[in-house]
Amino acid sequence: MPSTDRVNLASSPEGLEVRERYSSGYGYWDVWTDDARMVVLNAKDARRNGAVIRTRTEFIGAEPHEDHWVVSIRDRTTGTLERIRARILFDATGPWLKSNSGKFTGLDRPGDLKLVQGSHIILRKWWRGSHAYVLQHADRRIVFAVPYPGGLAVVGTTERHLEGPIEEAGILPSERDYLLDILNSHFKRRFGPADIVSSYSGVRPLLDRGGSKGLSGLTRDYHLDMTMVNDRLPMVSAYGGKLTTYRVLAEDVLDLLGLHLPNAGTPWTAGTPLPGGDIPHGDFNSWYGEFARGHEFLDEPLLRHLGTTYGTEALDVLDGVRDRSDLGRCFGNHFHEREALWLAEHEMAGFADDFLFRRTKHGLFLSSEERKDFESWLNSNNLAAAQDIE
Ligand SMILES: Cc1cc2nc3c(=O)[nH]c(=O)nc-3n(C[C@H](O)[C@H](O)[C@H](O)COP(=O)(O)OP(=O)(O)OC[C@H]3O[C@@H](n4cnc5c(N)ncnc54)[C@H](O)[C@@H]3O)c2cc1C
């Protein structure tokens, strides 16, 4: 990556949209990921390495027995309860750690968990170029404006203590205004609520060890807690963390469990790509050029979507496609039956939102009519997961 440099906003393209009062800035390089896709790719990778992945399954409780746990789980689409044995438990339920605590018989958890909501707004991208902006608010917090797929931009985040249930977290008018304010104070054009295409909120579980005056003073680092329930059954809980450190966190968990997992081997994930990431020399542009040349009969935006979403697995999505008609029906925004069938088979997609928002972002670009049509297609092809019964 090139090093940090100073940007003259008065003369550089990055400054075109920025208010005149900001005459200089700093440029640096960073990486981005689609967190929902990162989760599914890790699940696929784990499955390839022998893990059993149970989506739409709820952890109900765990009881310690002589040398193992008995864990109760429930399939949320059928209601079926199942009990399974486990030697070790790892609780990675993040913001739900606190509400799940009572489900582990004999567990005494340390520390207080603060739930912090962060909201984002999505707007049509208003600047040219693939760069992002880091803006500083009057309260000295920073807010990012980052390119988002499909000609959009995402702006966030806010930070507020969440008091109600996690499931009800959603952007408040005050958070929306906070984000619009920072845009209006940094950019020449005027932003209002009507510019917002969509919004979403996330919840961070931050460990409060006392002594911090505000939310921003709480650590974003992860903390691992290992407890030996009944003096013999290991149980690890992860508090906090970042996407950027998830592989280090996972290796730290295995380190902690070393004595209990004598055959775990040595760490191997640092240099191993996730499914679809095995792009020769990490050179996406060269790989994409070749991929696009091999499928010249398809539109560039479709190829770009498949290449950036699935990496080398895009070849698998298009396996056997010789002609546009092989893609099947188009639901809108380059979303075809072919991709939907592949998602159902390879990426555990079952609910309409899995296809439209979690595995892809097609839902942002389909009209409500088109989304309904897609749902009908899903139901009539028996691909839809049954509705959640709760
Ligand atoms: C607003 C915001 C912005 C962020 N920005 C960044 C960033 O820029 N860079 C970065 O690196 N990190 C960022 N993070 C942090 C990052 O999102 C988290 O570190 C990451 O999502 C943690 O993933 P996780 O799988 O541990 O937890 P989660 O993603 O919270 O997943 C927990 C899962 O547990 C499940 N669960 C809970 N209870 C049960 C149960 N009883 N049975 C079954 N399942 C259950 C939930 O359904 C959920 O799917 C941000 C976080 C927020 C909130």
PDBQT file of the ligand as one rigid body, heavy atoms in Angstrom, charges set to zero:
ROOT
HETATM    1  C1  LIG A 401     -21.968   0.033  14.130  1.00  0.00    +0.000 C 
HETATM    2  C2  LIG A 401     -20.783  -0.902  14.092  1.00  0.00    +0.000 A 
HETATM    3  C3  LIG A 401     -19.713  -0.622  13.275  1.00  0.00    +0.000 A 
HETATM    4  C4  LIG A 401     -18.599  -1.458  13.244  1.00  0.00    +0.000 A 
HETATM    5  N1  LIG A 401     -17.555  -1.158  12.409  1.00  0.00    +0.000 NA
HETATM    6  C5  LIG A 401     -16.498  -1.988  12.348  1.00  0.00    +0.000 A 
HETATM    7  C6  LIG A 401     -15.407  -1.689  11.459  1.00  0.00    +0.000 A 
HETATM    8  O1  LIG A 401     -15.416  -0.694  10.738  1.00  0.00    +0.000 OA
HETATM    9  N2  LIG A 401     -14.349  -2.554  11.434  1.00  0.00    +0.000 N 
HETATM   10  C7  LIG A 401     -14.323  -3.675  12.214  1.00  0.00    +0.000 A 
HETATM   11  O2  LIG A 401     -13.343  -4.414  12.119  1.00  0.00    +0.000 OA
HETATM   12  N3  LIG A 401     -15.335  -3.980  13.057  1.00  0.00    +0.000 NA
HETATM   13  C8  LIG A 401     -16.418  -3.165  13.143  1.00  0.00    +0.000 A 
HETATM   14  N4  LIG A 401     -17.456  -3.459  14.006  1.00  0.00    +0.000 N 
HETATM   15  C9  LIG A 401     -17.340  -4.652  14.869  1.00  0.00    +0.000 C 
HETATM   16  C10 LIG A 401     -17.809  -5.918  14.166  1.00  0.00    +0.000 C 
HETATM   17  O3  LIG A 401     -19.064  -5.691  13.531  1.00  0.00    +0.000 OA
HETATM   18  C11 LIG A 401     -17.942  -7.047  15.203  1.00  0.00    +0.000 C 
HETATM   19  O4  LIG A 401     -16.677  -7.284  15.733  1.00  0.00    +0.000 OA
HETATM   20  C12 LIG A 401     -18.465  -8.339  14.597  1.00  0.00    +0.000 C 
HETATM   21  O5  LIG A 401     -19.707  -8.156  13.981  1.00  0.00    +0.000 OA
HETATM   22  C13 LIG A 401     -18.588  -9.397  15.693  1.00  0.00    +0.000 C 
HETATM   23  O6  LIG A 401     -19.051 -10.581  15.087  1.00  0.00    +0.000 OA
HETATM   24  P1  LIG A 401     -19.571 -11.776  15.973  1.00  0.00    +0.000 P 
HETATM   25  O7  LIG A 401     -19.876 -12.900  15.034  1.00  0.00    +0.000 OA
HETATM   26  O8  LIG A 401     -18.611 -12.024  17.102  1.00  0.00    +0.000 OA
HETATM   27  O9  LIG A 401     -20.895 -11.220  16.670  1.00  0.00    +0.000 OA
HETATM   28  P2  LIG A 401     -22.307 -10.837  15.987  1.00  0.00    +0.000 P 
HETATM   29  O10 LIG A 401     -22.093 -10.389  14.574  1.00  0.00    +0.000 OA
HETATM   30  O11 LIG A 401     -22.978  -9.877  16.931  1.00  0.00    +0.000 OA
HETATM   31  O12 LIG A 401     -23.067 -12.202  15.970  1.00  0.00    +0.000 OA
HETATM   32  C14 LIG A 401     -23.623 -12.811  17.127  1.00  0.00    +0.000 C 
HETATM   33  C15 LIG A 401     -24.589 -13.867  16.618  1.00  0.00    +0.000 C 
HETATM   34  O13 LIG A 401     -25.063 -14.656  17.715  1.00  0.00    +0.000 OA
HETATM   35  C16 LIG A 401     -26.383 -15.024  17.397  1.00  0.00    +0.000 C 
HETATM   36  N5  LIG A 401     -27.081 -15.487  18.621  1.00  0.00    +0.000 N 
HETATM   37  C17 LIG A 401     -27.354 -14.775  19.753  1.00  0.00    +0.000 A 
HETATM   38  N6  LIG A 401     -28.020 -15.546  20.644  1.00  0.00    +0.000 NA
HETATM   39  C18 LIG A 401     -28.184 -16.763  20.063  1.00  0.00    +0.000 A 
HETATM   40  C19 LIG A 401     -28.781 -17.978  20.484  1.00  0.00    +0.000 A 
HETATM   41  N7  LIG A 401     -29.350 -18.131  21.696  1.00  0.00    +0.000 N 
HETATM   42  N8  LIG A 401     -28.784 -19.026  19.610  1.00  0.00    +0.000 NA
HETATM   43  C20 LIG A 401     -28.207 -18.922  18.385  1.00  0.00    +0.000 A 
HETATM   44  N9  LIG A 401     -27.591 -17.782  17.935  1.00  0.00    +0.000 NA
HETATM   45  C21 LIG A 401     -27.594 -16.726  18.775  1.00  0.00    +0.000 A 
HETATM   46  C22 LIG A 401     -26.991 -13.758  16.810  1.00  0.00    +0.000 C 
HETATM   47  O14 LIG A 401     -28.147 -14.065  16.052  1.00  0.00    +0.000 OA
HETATM   48  C23 LIG A 401     -25.840 -13.257  15.945  1.00  0.00    +0.000 C 
HETATM   49  O15 LIG A 401     -25.935 -13.757  14.628  1.00  0.00    +0.000 OA
HETATM   50  C24 LIG A 401     -18.580  -2.626  14.054  1.00  0.00    +0.000 A 
HETATM   51  C25 LIG A 401     -19.677  -2.921  14.872  1.00  0.00    +0.000 A 
HETATM   52  C26 LIG A 401     -20.767  -2.069  14.898  1.00  0.00    +0.000 A 
HETATM   53  C27 LIG A 401     -21.945  -2.411  15.777  1.00  0.00    +0.000 C 
ENDROOT
TORSDOF 0
